[in-house]
């Protein structure tokens, strides 16, 4: 029943080409806008240069890291070289490198276009909100299209060339390695700069947020780009590849059972990308003039198109199944619902943000306590949503035959991630318009223009909460299917070793329980290390800012330029230095548990890691967003407005929330994926060498 | 091989009688100290009266709650009455009521003695530190002895009279119901009063901590007693009964397999109590004059005596096994190790507390971020400790025969809880000397006396961190064995219904996974509800304090008495009102998951609940203790000392930590036990009536 596979390989390449061509068109469209204001041109240039500095450093360190991993893979994976041929190991290494390189290219170009779009968006805001929206959105959409295009291209090429889904896990691991650097490293970078700029600028010197005298101000703007464009893009590239790879691992194990499962994965991925292309092409601020509605409605349009197109494909191809279509649709719908509930907890037109703002009037301790409490509560609907969609997908696909139930869950993840092109576009829009707002102010573009930029920026913040909830939900379903992929890998290794197969992971087994307990602690320790890393790095940058103000004559009066580059250097090198121990801790814990307790313990480890990781990621992202918007709500005049005690308390809440929502919370996704892939890749080693 | 069982019933009653007689002796010994200072006598009287008010109210509400549960049990448990005889249901109801009543009596007498000892400790401090230590410690030991005596008496009596270990779960559920009220209700009470007293007294009015003009000051002192004496006592009564009950449920299922398992559970419990009696009787401040060392060394003495006595018993009785002795010893040792690592994160002579104090110099956001991060990291050693002890106990006992592995884990929990009499004594010592310190100041007892009281108080704080870590670890192992008990119950119900038995709970099964996800979210939501409850209740009390200062003439000048009783009323009624929704949420979620997904989902639910509950409980208890001690460290002169910016930040950290460490964190234990017992009790209903 795999007669259509070569058709779908071809279509995958064609669709990726369409996405790239459309991205090129958008790039040229954005580029033809001219930047006339010299000041904006200068500062936008500094931001661009800073972002490139970070990316260059990141990729340089990543290259060393990847070289070490490539060597390890070459020797050990998929089988130790002394146990068989070296050919699959070479394929695995090449796939691993391809995974890092494709993600890196998407990130690099995405940053290029984003830093090209910010100044242009600011200037377009002088014409109208509609124009400016389009520049900002299309600038972000380049990243969205590149990420999904590269993902589809890479997955199809690796599978077509090797025919081996295990090699695909190597590709996916490459994507994850990069995501770990881009998301967690970018997260530390952005918050280092943000916190240091606020501490010295607003608190010590009493100068406004985007004041060009502050040496950290450019680093802060760079941070938005490296965190939200490159970081979020790499994170979703990683999720997207992992979802496809794990679905394909399971699909391959089901081949010959009457359904064209592999083709189905490709077909749905292709249709997801096409739907995103249509959604992006039609996105416009309508007559209502509301950019938030424009972003949300193009997401809904993409969702609807995907559901219709996949239904048509399912009806058309004989090897496709309606049950699997149902699983994938449930995944997508639950993703949208998680986004909406996230919005409930973080939108200032809803009661929760207002309650936290009100609690701030009693002092910062109450800001923290109430935000923490609502953050914990906010995790519940998403946890239930993920649980129900997994249960539903499983039960729906169980009647097809043995093994199809877990394939249903994998397809729910593929469904949820189908509209990821649209999601990344929305997310990358955020830092572009945020930068544009700063540039409009620094370039002195006038009140009306700044008001328009403000409105665009505020839409970016609102939509960000939704996309974050979505990306965590997607990671949740993806890692469940990675757990299925892990079991496939373990059983392949056990079968090869002539040992009895694993039927499942029983929580009453002490080796499984052992893994669960440690797996659950890892995301907590990982996020703690990142938070402490931001803290330490911010202290370094504060010292540098003090040095500049003390040694550069005329800086305080605005007569001399600060050395922006020094701050960018500190943020970049510190971010990567702080990130590595956290990443290694997660990987080494996985290996320690695997070599102590064997595959059973790793099954437990992954489960504990997924469950506590999702809980903490949801808690941190949502409470951070909640504090941010509470502060903005107070600044808009509630509870005494700017300068009140409530405002001071709300600012403290926001500072606590910054590394929660932009560093630790979203990096947990990547940590989970990295750990899952390490486990699947090392499955045969755990089978061969564990103590228990 | 159960020839010795009637011997051990007899010895259980005898040992309980010894414990009660010793407690009576200590009570009379404390009582013969005279209180001469009229002011101390008066204030101590107010504290006593306030504590009684809370206990009375709590027990009144609990009586209603228990009546509802008793009615439900009568109709439904262990089997719905329409399916069989009503006799076991009546036994179950009586056991349930006995569980609540015995715990209530222990709590009531414990509070009585604690509130009798505080003033006497203050006055003894005029003689010497050695004398004062002994009064404080022996006052607390009454609670320790009563709790363990009542637990042993109750478990032995219920099992001897009914011969049915399922009825024992009813007794355990009674203990848990009370613990939920005492621990979570007491936790809300104590933090309501603490936070409100600080907010109005220290912050608004600028009067010192224990100033008698503050209407909340008595409520604050009452809170220490209801939280740490009654609450902690009920919590450990609950854990102790649950550990014994689950070990006995499993032991009964192993009867006839060659070992005298039931006798072994009783024998170890008896020897644990005797060891605690010896440890308590010999506790004294030695030549070094250090009360912390006195408390810790009597814990180590108790541990050593227990290990020796149980070794002798294991050698002597032919139906006992060295492997099980090993499991129980590992449990105890891991408990001690968890206590020591907790100490590392919360002791101000160690680096962590100092780092958080140093971070406070950069502002409150850094106090919160660093405390949160170290709190998360601190959970790791305890999680690993629990995981390893469970793995070790299992592997050690697996060779004995089928079913013995899980019995090993249950005996590790029994071993860890064997020295609980000593632990509770140390814990109840805390509020007594804390109160004594306040009374010494209010009674004007002179500098040297206050210095001695301070030293005693500081020892109480240090030891508290250790006992908290210990109690969380004990709860962790207990609930794992409760999971085993749950499976026994499910299989009994399945066998009765003629359905295939459950072999385990596979995490790859979507019904199990569904349960895990929701179970993991419940402790987060439960603790969030308690934190919000403290917040709301503190707001009410602040309003009352404002009212008193505005309407009572002369209060501000110290010429009129405040209405202390009003504040106690608000704390008490508010605490119970805020607690009930949180408790019901946990119970209703359990029932919802059980009736949707059946026993499989509940297995997952319990696992998710245990793992995320332990993680959050450790995080909250430790970060709270860390902030508390960082504040004290700054107050002792570090980072600028009292009044500095670092101090203000550290106070904010402490206020956030208060409900973490004294309300939400320790209540999670109880939530886990309640949920586990509800599951075991309702197992047959889930088997009969679930959707999936």
Interface residues (C-beta under 8 A of the other chain):
Chain A: X199 X203 X359 X362 X363 X364 X365 X366 X368 X369 X370 X372 X373 X374 X375 X376 X377 X379 X380 X383 X384 X386 X387 X388 X390 X391 X393 X394 X395 X405 X406 X409 X480 X483 X484 X487 X503 X504 X505 X506 X507 X508 X509 X510 X511 X512 X513 X514 X516 X517 X518 X520 X521 X524 X525 X527 X528 X529 X531 X532 X534 X535 X539 X542 X597 X603 X604 X607 X608 X611 X612 X614 X615 X619 X652 X655 X656 X659 X692
Chain B: X199 X203 X359 X362 X363 X364 X365 X366 X368 X369 X370 X372 X373 X374 X375 X376 X377 X379 X380 X383 X384 X386 X387 X388 X390 X391 X393 X394 X395 X405 X406 X409 X480 X483 X484 X487 X503 X504 X505 X506 X507 X508 X509 X510 X511 X512 X513 X514 X516 X517 X518 X520 X521 X524 X525 X527 X528 X529 X531 X532 X534 X535 X539 X542 X597 X603 X604 X607 X608 X611 X612 X614 X615 X619 X652 X655 X656 X659 X692
